[in-house]
Amino acid sequence: MKKFGICPSNKDNCINKYVIKIIEYLQSKNIDVLIDRDFSEIFSLQQIDDKNQPDVIVSLGGDGTLLLYKRKYSHFEKTIFTAANLGKLGFMADVNIEKFEDYFEDIFNGQFNIEERLMLEWKDLNNKSFFAVNDFVFHRGSSHAMIELKVLIDSVYFNTFQADGLIIATPTGSTAYTLAAGGPLVHPTIQSIIMTPICGHALSNRPFISHSNNVIEVQLVSTKSTAEMTIDGIDNFIIHPNQTIKIFSSQKKFKLISYYKKHTFFSTLRDKLHWKGIPHGIASIQS
């Protein structure tokens, strides 16, 4: 790993001080340091571009910042991502900013894994592809009425949801919006697609997990108004009555560094969700 790209969330002075520390640290290790073009003049560094692609992109912010930069540099095939958490929660942004040197030392020493996480894809009428690391969210937009969404799996009718919306999520996205909507927590390396209704009208409407090989078709069957589809909370599209959206697993993968010496997905869940269960042996001793 000879070339790192730094991607801050904004130009706030609080973030800038960490950017400076990271740049100085990497340069002391004889690492070439690039930066997102919006910050190149501030820090007097070469900018990230198609001809100057980093081996590792380090985003500074939260999961949302990481998603933005993944979207921006999605065409970088060999670049892997990591993120220092300056946000509130951060399941993917798992580098402790106060101890970033320890995490980067793991990278230099080869003590890390690269998780190739599932991404979802949709092609518009112009055959342009849009990708989701977390989710495609169908929702009623500005309308106050529920919407009806017909779902087919591999061209076979599955169900019609009367709800405020429907989330089609990756396992990575299982800790995002779908978690708040009552969806399941899924290990990010499991090859699956998660469907979670948002405030379903029928109590029998439950979250459902399908295989990543399945193709999901969502059709707006409501005729009174349009709906909206949002991808990773970034791109927003109007969905018209009878319009069908076909979502499938992409050949592209989201390459994220996993610091196996620091934590696992399970320890991250316990930490981020503040689970306080006491192991049986400890409870026995305390009693």
Secondary structure, 3 states (H helix, E strand, C coil): CCEEEEEECCCCHHHHHHHHHHHHHHHHCCCEEEECHHHHHHHCCCECECCECCCEEEEEECHHHHHHHHHHCCCCCCCEEEEEECCCCCCCCCEEHHHHHHHHHHHHCCCCEEEEEEEEEEECCCCCEEEECCEEEEECCCCCCCEEEEEEECCEEEEEEEECEEEEECCHHHHCHHHHCCCCCCCCCCCEEEEEEECCCCCCCCCEEEECCCCEEEEECCCCCCEEEEECCCEEEEECCCCEEEEEEEEEEEEEEECCCCCCHHHHHHHHCCCCCCCHHHHHHHC
